[in-house]
Amino acid sequence: MATAIRRGNWPLAVVALIAVVLAILLFFREPLVGYARTGAAFGARTACACRYVAGRSLKDCKQDFEPGMWAVFVSDDTEAKSVTGSVPLLARETARYRPGYGCVLDPWKA
């Protein structure tokens, strides 16, 4: 019987597993997007201050991130003096350096 399960039913098991994972992600979508957006904003703001206020390299700025922020990626635009933090497929936020104010996040849109 174990060989019958291995040979014929594994595609069905994979489809069922994918369906369960998608259902869980759909159920927790709002909190996941909220955490992703907050993480992207924190990463952008922290990296912007590190890069344009402290004058460090962007690679060095990743050391300032909190533990667990491995999913946040940052990129900088030296012309605009801005840093964008993103969590792939979920969130993207940008912080810009403004003289006299430091690094300020772009306004959030609802």
PyMOL commands that set and color helices and strands:
alter all, ss='L'
color gray80, all
select helices_A, chain A and resi 2-8+10-27+29-53+58-64
alter helices_A, ss='H'
color red, helices_A
select strands_A, chain A and resi 73-77+82-87+91-98+102-105
alter strands_A, ss='S'
color yellow, strands_A
deselect
rebuild
show_as cartoon
